[in-house]
Amino acid sequence: MSGLLQSSKDVFTSIAGYNLSAGRYRVRGYDSENFSVMMNGISLNNPETGRAIWAFWGGLNDITRYQESKNGISSNQYGFGAIGGFSNIDARASSQRKGSRISYANSNRSYQHRVMFTHSTGMMDNGLAITVSGSVRYATEGYVKGTFYRAGSYFLSVEKKLNEKHSLGFVGYGAPTIQGRQSITTQETYDLTGDNNYNAYWGYQNGEKRNSRVRNNHIPMMMLNHYFTINAKTKLTTSAFYSFGRSGNTRLNWQDAADPRPEYYKNLPSYYDNPEDQSLFDYYTEAWQNDENTQQVNWDQMYFANSKNLHTVQNVGGIEGNNFTGNRAKYILEEQRNDQTRYGFNSVINHELAEGVQLSGGLMVSHYKSANFQVVNDLLGADYWLNINQLVARGLTSTAEQALQNDINAPNRLIKKGEKFGYDYDIHVNTQNSFLQIEGITSKFDYYAGVSLSRTATWREGNVENGLFLERSIGKTKKLTFLNPGVEAGLVYKITGRHLVSVNGALMSRAPITQNTFLSTRTRNQVNNRAVDESIASG
């Protein structure tokens, strides 16, 4: 069957996945939560979003390129299939091709240089197999101005064959990545700059380009696998896994100051397009076309504004008479973090009921937590940042002083570089998934049928009490529990060896994703009462 051979992967799927995907193209309109990605049978889809983030193991092409993939509703001996399809990456050391490989690539896109190396021993006489792989990707500047790329990746897989029935394996990998981002902007800015790759995120500082939007990710994963050949017809694979790390994105923030983004609508000529007076329109048009300080982030201006903003904060930390005078930041570079921890185990059994008939079943348990918070990445020359709600400050009344505080337990707190401010909360998602599937092959028919049952419990835990939402922003919400069954089946009729007719169908339910479960995770514990199980029917 063509699905078994990577070289005969469906042409449409290949083009849609690797070329059209850059244009946000989706096969059948499915978003990525409808595709299941696994490694050694362990799901790599994020429990909070449902999506698999390939960047977390980017650069390990030598390991991940050889995977079992099926499109659409299909049989899956590792778990209950998703309606978009699934991919399982076989990272077992004894499965890797024996030998060494070194490669270099030169590119003019996100990165300029890539070096990869892989070495695999195969199964040696002492019952040990080892595979190591790594890569480095680098660009001082990509094809878009102001972008840069610095990424590494590492992979280690070790397997020890204990005897004819038992093997132990370990897999660990990660891909630390720091990348300058590219903006999505309006047609007006493209026309004014004459550049279809215009990027509004960067500007010059001390003669060098500096990007205000930098992605900094590193989510390594480790797994311990036990391969148990019970007999000639039955195999049991059990895995324990642990994943942790940081995911952050920087951006500009400001208080009591003008919006510093060059493409902000009040900084564009169209905002001043008044038939009765075209002077401001002409002024901004000329500036956009000829002045790079207008087109890009003006770092020098933000440093200047911060250095001239001497301010006294009264009652710092809520302590009467504890006053502080210094240069209060009008502008900062903040980092929005989503640090993740996930651990659990997975067990799958495969049994040959009869010749050409395979029974598969399994159980997966996962505990996931994401820590979501803001930190000051750079004070841009100021002494401190004041931890208040700037949107409330704009319409402050004498009775709204409490609502001004992002954390009423530490009012008027002064924030230094590397310290948390603003929102601070955790999201918990615990899941238990089980499935059972029968799959058969005959000379004229292939068939399969499967059932699943999953349980998902999720809750939010606020770490600060927001002044706008007293007693509704700190502490844990109630645990929201969802029980989700599913059933799927498929049939292939082989008219000849080259002419096939297939039909597949699935009925299932799915727990709602977190962003639909809570109304405003950054500010409060309020649950969306309309967040109910999603019902899916596909064929």
C-alpha positions in Angstrom: 0.0 0.0 0.0 1.3 3.5 -0.9 0.8 4.6 2.7 3.6 2.4 3.8 6.2 4.0 1.5 7.4 7.6 2.2 8.6 7.9 -1.3 5.1 7.6 -2.7 3.6 10.1 -0.3 0.5 11.7 -1.8 1.6 14.5 -4.1 -1.2 16.9 -3.1 -0.5 16.4 0.6 3.2 17.0 0.1 2.7 20.3 -1.7 0.0 21.4 0.7 2.1 20.5 3.7 5.5 21.8 2.7 4.9 24.6 0.2 1.3 25.9 0.5 1.4 25.7 4.3 3.5 28.9 4.4 0.5 30.7 3.0 -1.7 29.3 5.9 -3.1 26.7 3.6 -5.1 24.0 5.3 -5.9 20.6 3.8 -9.7 20.3 3.8 -9.8 23.4 5.9 -8.6 21.4 9.0 -6.5 23.3 11.5 -3.6 21.5 13.1 -5.4 20.2 16.2 -7.1 17.8 13.8 -3.8 16.1 13.0 -2.1 13.8 15.5 1.7 13.8 15.8 3.5 11.2 17.8 7.0 10.0 18.6 7.4 6.4 19.7 3.6 6.3 20.2 3.6 9.3 22.6 1.4 12.2 21.5 3.3 15.5 20.8 0.1 17.6 20.5 0.0 20.3 23.1 -2.9 19.5 25.6 -3.7 23.2 25.9 -4.1 24.1 22.2 -4.4 20.7 20.6 -1.6 21.6 18.1 1.8 20.0 17.6 4.6 22.6 17.4 7.2 21.2 15.0 9.7 24.0 16.0 10.2 22.2 19.3 12.2 19.5 17.5 13.2 21.6 14.4 16.5 20.8 12.7 16.4 17.1 13.5 15.5 16.2 9.9 17.6 13.1 9.8 15.5 11.6 12.6 12.0 13.0 11.8 12.0 12.6 8.0 11.3 8.8 8.3 7.9 8.6 9.8 4.7 6.5 9.4 2.0 8.9 8.1 -1.6 8.4 7.1 -4.0 11.0 5.7 -7.5 11.5 6.9 -9.5 9.1 9.0 -7.4 5.9 9.1 -6.3 3.0 11.3 -3.6 3.8 13.9 -1.9 1.1 16.0 -0.6 3.8 18.4 -3.8 5.6 19.4 -7.2 6.7 18.3 -6.8 8.5 14.9 -7.5 12.2 14.3 -9.8 13.1 11.4 -7.0 14.9 9.6 -4.5 12.0 9.8 -1.5 11.1 11.9 2.3 10.9 11.8 4.4 8.7 14.1 8.1 9.4 14.3 10.1 6.2 15.1 12.9 7.4 17.3 14.0 4.0 18.5 17.8 3.6 18.3 17.7 0.2 16.7 15.3 1.5 14.0 17.7 4.1 12.8 19.9 3.5 9.7 23.4 2.5 10.6 26.1 5.0 9.6 27.1 8.6 9.7 25.9 11.6 7.9 27.0 15.3 7.7 25.3 17.9 5.6 25.4 21.6 4.9 22.7 23.8 3.4 22.7 27.4 2.3 19.4 29.3 2.2 18.1 32.8 1.6 14.9 32.4 3.7 14.6 32.3 7.5 18.2 31.2 7.9 21.4 31.4 5.8 23.4 28.4 7.0 22.5 24.9 8.3 24.9 22.2 9.4 23.5 18.8 10.5 25.2 15.6 11.7 23.9 12.2 12.6 25.6 9.0 13.7 23.9 5.7 14.4 25.6 2.5 15.5 22.8 0.1 14.7 22.3 -2.8 17.1 25.8 -3.9 18.2 27.0 -7.3 19.3 26.7 -6.2 23.0 23.0 -5.5 22.5 23.4 -1.7 22.5 22.2 0.7 19.9 23.0 4.5 20.0 21.9 7.3 17.7 23.0 10.9 18.1 22.0 13.9 16.0 22.3 17.6 16.0 22.2 20.7 13.9 22.9 24.4 13.9 20.9 27.0 11.9 22.0 30.6 11.7 21.4 33.9 9.9 22.6 37.4 10.8 19.6 38.6 8.8 17.0 36.6 6.8 15.5 37.6 3.5 13.3 40.0 5.5 15.1 43.0 7.0 15.6 43.0 10.8 15.0 39.3 11.2 17.7 36.9 12.4 17.9 33.3 13.3 20.0 31.3 15.9 18.9 27.8 16.5 20.5 24.5 17.6 19.0 21.1 18.1 20.2 17.9 19.7 18.9 14.3 19.8 20.0 11.2 21.7 18.5 7.7 21.5 19.9 4.8 23.4 18.5 1.2 23.4 19.7 -1.8 25.4 18.5 -5.2 24.4 18.3 -7.1 27.7 17.2 -10.4 26.2 15.0 -11.8 23.4 11.9 -10.4 25.1 12.9 -7.1 26.7 14.6 -3.9 25.5 14.9 -0.6 27.2 15.2 2.7 25.3 15.8 6.3 26.2 15.1 9.3 23.9 16.0 12.9 24.6 15.8 15.9 22.3 15.4 19.7 22.2 15.8 22.6 19.9 16.7 26.0 21.5 15.7 28.7 19.1 16.0 32.5 19.1 14.5 34.2 16.1 13.7 37.8 15.1 10.1 38.0 13.9 8.5 39.5 10.9 5.4 41.7 11.1 2.1 41.4 9.3 1.0 44.9 8.3 -1.2 46.8 5.8 -1.0 47.4 2.1 -0.5 51.2 2.8 2.9 50.5 4.5 4.0 48.3 1.6 3.1 51.0 -0.9 4.7 53.8 1.1 8.0 51.9 1.6 8.0 50.3 -1.8 8.8 47.0 -0.1 6.5 44.0 0.0 8.8 42.5 2.7 8.5 45.6 4.9 9.0 44.6 8.6 7.7 47.1 11.2 9.3 45.3 14.2 12.9 46.6 14.0 14.8 49.8 14.2 18.4 51.1 14.5 20.1 51.3 17.9 23.7 52.5 18.0 23.9 51.8 14.3 22.7 48.2 14.5 19.4 46.7 13.7 17.3 45.6 16.7 14.1 43.6 16.5 11.4 44.3 19.1 9.7 40.9 18.5 12.0 38.0 19.4 10.9 34.4 19.9 12.9 32.4 22.4 11.8 28.8 22.8 13.4 25.7 24.3 11.0 22.8 25.3 13.1 19.6 25.6 11.6 16.2 26.0 12.8 12.9 27.5 11.1 9.5 27.3 11.9 6.1 28.6 10.6 3.1 26.6 10.2 -0.5 27.5 9.7 -2.9 24.6 8.3 -6.3 25.7 7.8 -9.1 23.2 5.4 -11.3 25.1 5.3 -14.0 22.4 5.5 -14.3 18.6 2.0 -12.7 18.3 1.9 -10.1 21.1 4.0 -7.0 21.8 3.7 -4.5 24.6 5.3 -1.0 24.5 5.3 1.1 27.6 6.7 4.6 27.8 7.2 7.3 30.5 7.8 10.9 29.3 8.7 14.3 30.8 8.8 17.6 28.9 9.6 21.0 30.3 11.0 24.4 29.2 10.3 28.0 28.2 8.5 29.7 25.4 8.7 33.5 25.2 8.0 36.3 22.8 9.1 39.9 23.3 7.1 43.0 22.4 7.0 46.7 23.2 4.8 48.0 26.0 4.2 51.6 27.2 2.5 53.7 29.9 1.4 57.3 29.7 3.1 57.6 26.2 2.3 57.6 22.5 2.1 54.2 20.7 5.7 53.6 19.5 4.8 51.2 16.7 5.6 52.8 13.3 2.5 51.2 11.6 0.1 52.3 14.3 -2.9 53.9 12.5 -2.3 57.4 13.9 1.2 57.3 12.5 0.1 56.6 8.9 -0.8 59.2 6.3 -4.3 57.8 5.7 -5.4 58.9 9.2 -4.8 62.5 8.1 -6.4 62.2 4.7 -8.8 65.2 5.0 -10.0 66.8 1.7 -10.1 70.2 3.4 -6.6 70.1 4.7 -3.9 67.8 3.1 -0.9 69.3 4.9 -0.6 66.6 7.6 -1.3 63.9 5.0 1.5 65.3 2.8 3.9 65.6 5.8 3.4 61.9 6.9 3.5 60.6 3.3 6.9 62.4 2.7 8.2 61.1 6.0 7.2 57.5 5.3 8.8 57.6 1.9 12.1 59.2 2.9 12.8 58.9 6.6 13.7 55.5 8.0 13.1 56.7 11.5 9.5 57.1 10.6 9.3 53.7 8.9 11.0 51.7 11.7 11.0 51.5 15.6 12.7 54.5 17.0 14.8 53.1 19.9 16.7 56.3 20.5 13.5 58.2 21.1 12.2 55.7 23.7 15.5 55.7 25.6 15.4 59.5 25.6 11.8 59.6 26.8 12.6 57.2 29.7 15.7 59.2 30.7 13.6 62.4 31.1 10.7 61.0 33.1 11.6 61.6 36.8 8.7 60.5 38.9 7.9 59.8 42.5 5.8 56.8 43.4 3.8 57.0 46.7 3.4 54.1 49.1 5.4 51.6 47.2 4.1 48.0 47.9 1.2 49.4 49.8 3.5 50.6 52.6 2.5 54.1 53.9 5.3 56.6 53.4 7.4 54.3 51.3 8.1 56.6 48.4 10.6 56.2 45.6 11.8 58.8 43.1 13.5 57.8 39.8 13.1 57.6 36.1 9.8 55.8 35.5 9.7 53.8 32.3 7.3 55.1 29.6 8.5 52.3 27.3 9.8 48.8 28.0 10.5 45.6 26.1 8.5 42.9 27.8 8.5 39.2 27.3 5.3 37.2 27.4 6.1 33.7 28.6 4.3 30.3 28.3 6.5 27.9 30.2 5.4 24.3 30.0 5.7 21.1 32.1 4.2 17.8 31.0 4.7 14.3 32.2 2.9 10.9 32.0 3.0 7.5 30.6 1.7 5.6 27.6 1.2 1.8 27.1 0.1 0.1 23.8 -0.4 -3.6 23.2 -0.5 -5.2 19.7 -1.8 -8.7 19.3 -2.2 -10.8 16.2 -5.6 -12.5 16.5 -5.2 -14.5 13.3 -3.3 -14.3 10.1 -3.9 -10.8 8.7 -6.0 -9.7 11.8 -4.4 -7.3 14.3 -5.8 -6.1 17.6 -4.4 -3.0 19.2 -5.2 -1.2 22.5 -3.7 1.3 24.7 -3.9 3.8 27.5 -2.2 7.3 27.9 -2.1 9.4 31.0 -0.8 13.0 30.8 -0.4 15.8 33.3 0.2 19.3 31.8 0.8 22.7 33.3 1.6 26.0 31.6 2.9 29.0 33.5 1.8 32.2 31.8 3.2 35.6 32.8 4.9 38.8 31.7 8.5 39.8 32.6 10.5 43.0 31.9 13.1 42.1 29.3 14.6 45.6 29.0 13.8 48.8 30.8 15.3 50.8 27.9 17.3 53.1 30.2 14.6 53.7 32.9 15.0 52.8 36.6 11.7 50.9 37.0 8.3 50.0 35.5 5.2 50.6 37.6 2.9 47.6 37.9 -0.5 49.2 37.2 -3.2 48.7 34.6 -2.6 51.4 32.0 -6.0 51.0 30.4 -7.7 51.7 33.7 -5.3 54.6 34.3 -6.5 56.4 31.2 -10.0 56.7 32.7 -9.1 56.8 36.4 -11.6 58.3 38.9 -11.3 58.9 42.6 -13.1 55.6 43.3 -11.1 53.5 40.9 -7.7 53.4 42.7 -8.0 49.8 43.6 -9.0 48.8 40.0 -5.7 50.4 38.9 -3.6 47.6 40.5 -2.6 44.5 38.6 -1.9 42.9 42.0 -3.8 44.5 44.9 -1.7 42.5 47.4 1.4 44.4 46.2 0.1 47.8 45.1 2.3 50.3 43.3 5.1 47.8 43.0 8.2 48.8 41.2 9.4 46.3 38.6 13.0 45.8 37.6 14.5 43.8 34.7 13.6 40.1 34.9 10.7 40.6 37.3 7.1 39.6 36.7 4.3 42.1 36.3 0.8 42.2 34.8 -0.9 38.9 34.5 0.4 35.7 36.2 -1.6 32.5 36.0 -1.3 28.7 35.4 -3.3 26.4 33.2 -3.7 22.7 34.1 -4.8 20.0 31.7 -4.9 16.4 32.8 -6.0 13.8 30.3 -6.5 10.0 30.2 -7.0 8.4 26.8 -7.8 4.8 26.0 -8.5 3.0 22.7 -9.2 -0.4 21.2 -8.9 -1.2 17.4 -9.2 -4.2 15.2 -7.5 -4.2 11.7 -7.6 -6.8 9.0 -6.1 -7.5 5.6 -7.4 -9.9 3.0 -6.7 -10.3 -0.7 -9.7 -8.1 -1.7 -10.5 -6.1 1.4 -8.7 -4.1 4.1 -10.8 -3.0 7.1 -10.5 -1.6 10.5 -12.8 -0.4 13.4 -11.9 1.4 16.6 -13.4 2.9 19.7 -12.0 5.3 22.2 -12.8 6.9 25.6 -11.0 9.9 27.0 -11.3 12.1 30.1 -10.1 15.6 30.3 -9.9 17.8 33.4 -8.8 21.4 33.1 -8.6 24.4 35.5 -7.1 27.9 35.8 -5.0 29.0 38.8 -4.5 32.7 39.3 -1.3 33.7 41.1 -2.2 37.4 41.5 -5.4 39.2 42.5 -6.4 41.7 39.8 -7.9 45.0 41.1 -10.6 44.8 38.5 -11.7 41.3 39.5 -11.5 41.0 43.2 -11.8 37.4 44.5 -12.4 36.3 40.9 -8.8 36.3 39.6 -6.7 34.6 42.3 -6.8 30.9 43.2 -8.1 27.9 41.4 -11.3 27.6 39.4 -13.4 24.5 39.7 -12.1 21.5 37.7 -14.0 21.2 34.4 -14.3 17.6 33.5 -15.2 16.2 30.0 -15.8 12.6 29.1 -15.4 12.0 25.4 -16.2 8.7 23.5 -15.4 8.1 19.8 -15.8 5.5 17.2 -14.3 5.1 13.7 -14.2 2.5 10.9 -12.9 2.1 7.4 -13.0 -0.2 4.4 -10.8 -0.6 1.3 -11.9 -2.6 -1.7 -9.1 -3.6 -4.1 -10.6 -3.8 -7.6 -7.1 -4.5 -8.8 -3.6 -4.0 -7.4 -3.7 -0.4 -8.8 -7.4 0.5 -8.4 -8.7 0.9 -4.9 -12.0 2.2 -3.4 -12.0 3.3 0.2 -14.6 4.6 2.6 -13.9 5.9 6.2 -16.1 7.5 8.9 -15.8 8.7 12.4 -18.1 9.9 15.1 -16.5 11.4 18.2 -16.6 14.2 20.8 -13.7 16.3 22.0 -13.1 18.5 25.0 -13.1 22.3 24.2 -9.7 23.9 24.0 -8.6 26.1 26.9 -9.0 29.4 25.1 -12.7 28.6 24.6 -13.1 27.3 28.1 -12.2 30.5 30.0 -13.5 33.9 29.0 -10.3 35.9 29.8 -7.5 33.8 31.1 -5.2 36.7 31.6 -7.5 38.6 34.0 -9.8 36.3 35.8 -11.2 32.8 36.6 -14.5 33.2 34.8 -15.6 30.0 33.0 -17.4 30.1 29.7 -20.7 28.3 30.5 -21.1 27.6 26.8 -17.8 25.7 26.5 -19.2 22.2 26.1 -17.9 19.1 24.3 -17.3 19.5 20.6 -19.2 16.9 18.5 -17.4 15.7 15.3 -18.9 13.7 12.5 -16.5 13.1 9.5 -16.5 10.8 6.5 
